[in-house]
Amino acid sequence: MANIRDLKKDIDYLVYEVISDCFAAMSMNREEKVSDQLAEIVADAVVLRNEMFSKTRYRGDKGKAGEVREYYRNLRKDLIKGIDGLFTRISKVVSD
């Protein structure tokens, strides 16, 4: 199992990729409507990052290793689902 530091690095990396894609799309597309939607996605990415960071601290019973592993496994799934949702939103905004 990866340690919490690696999980936080993954969170930062993935959120940075979403934000950099938004800024790249903003620079290529000068429409105000599109820029506003992309700015909203950036704000949501920051919120996702902050939520994920706050969840990296396990608050349950640390004596049960299976529960801890399951908690972090679900946290990673939530992260991937959130990042995928943000990339999907970027694709919709850019393709319209």
C-alpha positions as CSV (number, residue, x, y, z in Angstrom):
1,M,0.0,0.0,0.0
2,A,1.3,3.4,-0.9
3,N,1.8,5.9,1.8
4,I,-0.2,9.0,2.5
5,R,2.5,11.3,1.1
6,D,2.3,9.5,-2.3
7,L,-1.5,9.8,-2.2
8,K,-1.3,13.5,-1.6
9,K,1.2,13.8,-4.5
10,D,-1.2,12.0,-6.8
11,I,-4.0,14.3,-5.7
12,D,-1.9,17.4,-6.5
13,Y,-0.7,16.0,-9.8
14,L,-4.1,15.1,-11.1
15,V,-5.7,18.3,-10.0
16,Y,-2.8,20.2,-11.6
17,E,-3.5,18.4,-14.9
18,V,-7.1,19.4,-14.8
19,I,-6.2,23.0,-14.1
20,S,-3.5,23.2,-16.8
21,D,-6.0,21.7,-19.3
22,C,-8.5,24.4,-18.4
23,F,-5.9,27.1,-18.8
24,A,-4.8,25.7,-22.1
25,A,-8.4,25.6,-23.3
26,M,-8.9,29.2,-22.1
27,S,-5.9,30.4,-24.1
28,M,-7.2,28.7,-27.3
29,N,-10.8,29.8,-26.8
30,R,-11.5,33.5,-26.2
31,E,-15.3,33.3,-25.8
32,E,-16.3,34.7,-22.4
33,K,-19.0,32.0,-21.9
34,V,-16.4,29.2,-22.3
35,S,-13.8,31.0,-20.1
36,D,-16.4,31.3,-17.3
37,Q,-17.3,27.7,-17.5
38,L,-13.6,26.7,-17.5
39,A,-13.0,29.0,-14.5
40,E,-15.8,27.2,-12.7
41,I,-14.2,23.9,-13.4
42,V,-10.9,25.2,-12.0
43,A,-12.7,26.2,-8.8
44,D,-14.3,22.8,-8.6
45,A,-10.9,21.2,-9.0
46,V,-9.5,23.2,-6.1
47,V,-12.5,22.2,-4.0
48,L,-12.0,18.5,-4.9
49,R,-8.3,18.8,-4.0
50,N,-9.1,20.3,-0.6
51,E,-11.8,17.7,0.1
52,M,-9.4,14.9,-0.8
53,F,-6.6,16.3,1.4
54,S,-9.0,16.5,4.3
55,K,-10.0,12.9,3.8
56,T,-6.4,11.6,3.7
57,R,-6.4,11.4,7.5
58,Y,-8.1,8.2,8.5
59,R,-10.2,8.7,11.6
60,G,-11.4,5.2,12.2
61,D,-10.1,2.3,14.2
62,K,-6.4,2.0,13.2
63,G,-6.2,-1.5,14.7
64,K,-8.1,-3.0,11.8
65,A,-5.8,-2.9,8.9
66,G,-8.4,-4.2,6.5
67,E,-10.7,-1.2,7.2
68,V,-7.8,1.2,6.7
69,R,-6.9,-0.3,3.4
70,E,-10.5,-0.3,2.3
71,Y,-10.8,3.4,3.3
72,Y,-7.8,4.5,1.2
73,R,-8.9,2.3,-1.7
74,N,-12.3,4.0,-1.7
75,L,-10.6,7.4,-1.4
76,R,-8.5,6.7,-4.5
77,K,-11.6,5.6,-6.3
78,D,-13.4,8.8,-5.3
79,L,-10.4,10.8,-6.5
80,I,-10.4,9.1,-9.9
81,K,-14.1,9.5,-10.3
82,G,-13.9,13.2,-9.4
83,I,-11.0,13.9,-11.8
84,D,-12.7,11.9,-14.6
85,G,-15.8,14.0,-14.0
86,L,-13.8,17.2,-14.3
87,F,-12.1,16.1,-17.5
88,T,-15.5,15.1,-18.9
89,R,-16.8,18.6,-18.1
90,I,-13.8,20.2,-19.9
91,S,-14.5,18.1,-23.0
92,K,-18.1,19.1,-23.1
93,V,-17.3,22.8,-22.7
94,V,-14.6,22.7,-25.4
95,S,-16.6,20.6,-27.8
96,D,-19.7,22.9,-27.7
